[in-house]
Amino acid sequence: MKAATVKQIKDELKHTSQEDLINLCLRLSRFKKENKELLTYLLFESHNEADYIEGIKEEISEQFTLINTNSYFYIKKSVRKILRLIKKYVRYSNSKETEIELLLYFCEELKNFKPSIRTNTTLLLIYNRQIDTIKKKIPTLHEDLQYDFNLQLEALESS
């Protein structure tokens, strides 16, 4: 079966009743966990982005405390998992400010993590890649936000 294009789906949804739309959304939410998470974000959390970001930051902090520090292998695996989680939440939000704020927080947590990431090349590369990503995305924001995020980035790089 070939999937319809977004335009075809959009045109078809225009001609669908409200009740049918509700049923379609509910049916869609049953098939994948990500669909349900996206609907949850759109319905309950999209109106208050600050609370959404704070909730994710708490989850990131919790994930960092759960990391098995017996081996750098487990640390790398857990750090990549946290980064995947952040990327997924950023996709739901679709906001550059949210992405930069969460990546800055991730980098801060990773930098303060014990044992130090400085002794492991892979973890250091992950950290540097996220810093580079932040640097590329900051110029796309409003000037005031650029200034604020650049201050945070400089503080992160200087310490």
Buried (B, 14 or more C-beta within 10 A) or exposed (E): EEEEEEEEEEEEEEEEEEEEEEEEEEEEBEEEEEBBBBBEBEEEBBEEBEEBBEEBBEBBEEBBEEBEEEEBEEBBEBBEEBBEBBEEBBEBBEBBBBBBBBBBBBBBBBBEBEEEBEEBEBBBEBBEEBBEBBBEBBEEBEEEBBEBBBEBBEEBEEE
